[in-house]
Amino acid sequence: MAVEFIECTSVKISYDVMGRATVSYTIVADSSGMKAYPNVSFGNKTYDGYVVSVTTNQIPKTSWYESYVTIISTAS
């Protein structure tokens, strides 16, 4: 079973004038086959959108991977 989690200190959220949110976060996983989540919750807000960018790199000198994800969404 794969282990993966969102690295909380990596979360960045910004809003445009139309109310859309750009949400960026990093997933750390023990395998390269991670899933980029288009729907995430932070605090009391849920961001539903679509993935616009994913970049995956192996963490040096480990067997772990980090994936940088950006989604465009609305907050509810």
DAWOUR-V376853 format. One line per field, one symbol per residue. burial: + if it has 9 or more other C-alpha atoms within 8 Angstrom, else -. A space follows every 50 residues. Layout:
# DAWOUR-V376853
burial: ???
This chain:
# DAWOUR-V376853
burial: ---+--+---+---+----+++++++++++++-+---++------+++++ +--+-+-++----++++++++++++-
